[in-house]
């Protein structure tokens, strides 16, 4: 692999994503690789963006939220982007905590029903 740019195949391998995923991220303007003929090359900027995209997906953000957040950097710079990140993170943390609570309630209910059923078998 080259140090300054990755080709399409190297980018897929580095991030363990399918070619379809990488093309889609390009289509929705999350990534903007350099093009030379039919070849695409990903600069360190695009590699960094991919790290942020995948991290955002892992945290449950939509691709549109991630796209808007990345756009803030281009339009307004780091400070504004970091402020937006804090707001996004606060909203997502609230949603994840609620999901966690609902999941814990489901686990508790299932465990209770399972225990009652087992008890009735004896």
HELIX and SHEET records of a PDB file:
HELIX    1   1 UNK A    8  UNK A   15  1                                   8    
HELIX    2   2 UNK A   19  UNK A   27  1                                   9    
HELIX    3   3 UNK A   44  UNK A   58  1                                  15    
HELIX    4   4 UNK A   63  UNK A   76  1                                  14    
HELIX    5   5 UNK A   78  UNK A  121  1                                  44    
SHEET    1   A 3 UNK A   5  UNK A   7  0                                        
SHEET    2   A 3 UNK A  39  UNK A  43 -1                                        
SHEET    3   A 3 UNK A  34  UNK A  36 -1                                        
END                                                                             
